[in-house]
Amino acid sequence: MCDYFLTLRMIHMMCAGLSILGFIVRWIWMLTGSPLHAARMTKIVPHIAIRCCSQAPSRW
Protein backbone atom coordinates (compact mmCIF):
# COMPACT_ATOMS: atom_id res chain seq x y z
CA MET A 1 0.00 0.00 0.00
CA CYS A 2 2.80 2.41 0.85
CA ASP A 3 4.32 2.02 -2.62
CA TYR A 4 1.17 3.35 -4.26
CA PHE A 5 0.45 6.09 -1.77
CA LEU A 6 2.51 8.83 -3.42
CA THR A 7 1.20 7.96 -6.88
CA LEU A 8 -2.41 7.97 -5.72
CA ARG A 9 -1.88 11.16 -3.78
CA MET A 10 -0.36 12.81 -6.84
CA ILE A 11 -3.34 11.76 -8.99
CA HIS A 12 -5.73 13.03 -6.32
CA MET A 13 -3.95 16.39 -6.10
CA MET A 14 -3.87 16.75 -9.89
CA CYS A 15 -7.62 16.11 -10.12
CA ALA A 16 -8.28 18.67 -7.40
CA GLY A 17 -6.05 21.22 -9.12
CA LEU A 18 -7.69 20.66 -12.49
CA SER A 19 -11.12 21.06 -10.95
CA ILE A 20 -10.19 24.33 -9.25
CA LEU A 21 -8.56 25.58 -12.43
CA GLY A 22 -11.68 24.73 -14.43
CA PHE A 23 -13.93 26.70 -12.10
CA ILE A 24 -11.53 29.67 -12.11
CA VAL A 25 -11.41 29.70 -15.91
CA ARG A 26 -15.22 29.55 -16.09
CA TRP A 27 -15.44 32.40 -13.58
CA ILE A 28 -13.06 34.53 -15.67
CA TRP A 29 -15.06 33.74 -18.81
CA MET A 30 -18.24 34.76 -16.98
CA LEU A 31 -16.71 38.08 -15.95
CA THR A 32 -15.48 38.84 -19.46
CA GLY A 33 -18.71 37.75 -21.14
CA SER A 34 -17.04 35.08 -23.24
CA PRO A 35 -19.32 32.71 -25.18
CA LEU A 36 -17.10 29.85 -23.99
CA HIS A 37 -18.70 30.22 -20.55
CA ALA A 38 -21.97 28.86 -21.92
CA ALA A 39 -20.38 25.93 -23.79
CA ARG A 40 -21.56 22.52 -22.61
CA MET A 41 -18.11 21.00 -22.12
CA THR A 42 -16.88 23.87 -19.96
CA LYS A 43 -19.80 23.22 -17.62
CA ILE A 44 -19.20 19.47 -17.44
CA VAL A 45 -15.40 19.04 -17.23
CA PRO A 46 -14.81 20.64 -13.78
CA HIS A 47 -17.53 18.45 -12.27
CA ILE A 48 -16.02 15.32 -13.81
CA ALA A 49 -12.68 16.21 -12.21
CA ILE A 50 -14.38 16.69 -8.83
CA ARG A 51 -16.15 13.37 -9.22
CA CYS A 52 -12.88 11.57 -9.96
CA CYS A 53 -11.19 13.35 -7.09
CA SER A 54 -13.89 12.58 -4.54
CA GLN A 55 -14.52 9.00 -5.62
CA ALA A 56 -10.90 7.86 -5.91
CA PRO A 57 -10.13 7.81 -2.15
CA SER A 58 -13.16 5.63 -1.43
CA ARG A 59 -11.85 3.05 -3.89
CA TRP A 60 -8.41 2.86 -2.27
Secondary structure, DSSP 4 states (H G I P E B T S, - for coil): -HHHHHHHHHHHHHHHHHHHHHHHHHHHHHHHT-GGGG-HHHHHHHHHHHHHHHHHHHH-
